[in-house]
Amino acid sequence: MSGRLSASSQCLSVQWKRSVDGGVITSLTSGRVTSSQHEISDEIAKIQAESPGRAPLLDFAPYRSTALRHPTKELQLVDPEGAELVAPVFGHSDVDPVEADLTVQRGGDPVGERIRVHGRVLDGDGRPVRRQLVEIWQANASGRYSHQRDQHPAPLDPNFTGVGRCLTDDDGHYSFTTIRPGPYPWRNHHNAWRPAHIHFSLFGTDFTQRLITQMYFPGDQLLALDPIAQSITDPAALARLVASYDHDSSEHEWLLGYRWDIVLTGSHATHLEPSDD
């Protein structure tokens, strides 16, 4: 994900600090010389013109917030047994069906537009992936996460956790009832807003097989301005991250339905993020 950086791009300065034992340590702090949305959009357009293709670039300059933490070297294989020592363990019976309904978890009605998001998890040949653990997390209708790190001035909803999970059925189908998330500001550049989205996590047969992606909503004007989404330079691949309105799954005077299928492999696979983001 690489491109030119303008003079007004976010700068980083090194501050030197002396530890209590006399040693010198360093820390990176943000200079916060922020770019405008116009500059970010120009960078995105230039990169997409020079780097057409399906896979997102790892070093994507408009995505300022990940400049110090994206991978810069080839991935290395890790001993799965060592990773599994710290992984949680649960049985399929531990996933309660009520966990898939984010509107009933706190005993009261959350604020916002009630929606159903459903679809199928498929392999590259179109076969259903059965008994797949699917987890989601999202902001509330005001665009705020129920998390201590999210302190931007939008109201929390005491009746909304923003997290849920389910298992796919024998046809690979999953379904969540939730609230449509709101967009929210982030500090990638000046006046930066993330489009409304829901994070999805899928597990394979063990916890070393975790895949993470994001689902967006149709018609969102912020999508074209978002460096994270636009790091996918293939328009067809980006379109596969956008759900479609599904009137058949909408309910009279109750909720609107959206369908979003997840394809794990093959040329039409859903874009999956690095698991540490």
PyMOL commands that set and color helices and strands:
alter all, ss='L'
color gray80, all
select helices_A, chain A and resi 37-50+64-66+80-84+92-94+97-100+221-225+227-230+235-239+247-249
alter helices_A, ss='H'
color red, helices_A
select strands_A, chain A and resi 12-18+24-30+114-122+133-137+163-167+173-179+184-186+192-194+197-203+210-216+244-245+256-259+262-263
alter strands_A, ss='S'
color yellow, strands_A
deselect
rebuild
show_as cartoon
